[in-house]
Amino acid sequence: MGALGRWLRSFGAFWWDFIVGDDWRVAVGVVAALAGTAGLAAARVPAWWFLPVTVLVLLGVSLRRAIRDAGT
């Protein structure tokens, strides 16, 4: 693999780690929340509340999973 290939691989690995991080489920949840917010806005429904509520739910689910895994 040449220098360009190594650079591209490192660049992709950085963005994957930055966006997905430790929990791919949270990343998928955030993408789904953004899509849900866009869908509500497109339907002319007030959507300002959907994203913060979804993030709070995702935080709770993530914390519960981390606490459960730390206890084992």
C-alpha positions in Angstrom: 0.0 0.0 0.0 1.4 3.3 -1.0 1.6 6.5 1.0 -1.7 7.8 -0.4 -3.4 4.5 0.5 -2.1 4.7 4.1 -3.2 8.4 4.3 -6.7 7.5 3.0 -7.0 4.6 5.5 -5.9 6.8 8.4 -8.2 9.6 7.3 -11.2 7.2 7.1 -10.3 5.6 10.5 -10.2 9.0 12.1 -13.6 10.0 10.9 -15.1 6.6 11.7 -13.7 6.9 15.3 -14.9 10.5 15.6 -18.4 9.9 14.4 -19.1 6.4 15.6 -16.8 6.4 18.6 -17.3 3.6 21.2 -20.9 2.8 20.5 -22.3 2.4 17.0 -25.8 2.1 18.4 -25.7 5.7 19.6 -24.4 6.9 16.2 -27.3 5.1 14.5 -29.8 6.6 17.0 -28.5 10.1 16.3 -28.8 9.6 12.5 -32.4 8.2 13.0 -33.2 11.2 15.3 -32.0 13.6 12.6 -34.0 11.8 10.0 -37.1 11.9 12.3 -36.7 15.6 12.9 -36.4 16.2 9.2 -39.5 14.1 8.6 -41.5 16.0 11.2 -40.4 19.3 9.8 -41.3 18.2 6.3 -44.8 17.3 7.6 -45.1 20.8 9.0 -45.1 19.4 12.6 -43.2 21.4 15.2 -40.0 19.4 15.5 -37.9 21.4 17.9 -38.5 19.0 20.7 -37.8 15.7 19.0 -34.0 15.8 18.8 -33.4 16.8 22.4 -35.8 14.2 23.7 -34.2 11.5 21.5 -30.7 12.5 22.7 -31.8 12.2 26.3 -33.3 8.7 25.7 -30.1 7.6 23.9 -28.0 9.0 26.8 -30.0 7.0 29.3 -29.8 3.8 27.2 -26.1 4.2 26.8 -25.5 4.9 30.5 -27.6 1.9 31.5 -25.6 -0.3 29.2 -22.2 1.1 30.5 -23.3 0.6 34.1 -24.5 -3.0 33.4 -21.2 -3.8 31.6 -19.1 -2.3 34.4 -20.8 -4.4 37.0 -19.9 -7.7 35.3 
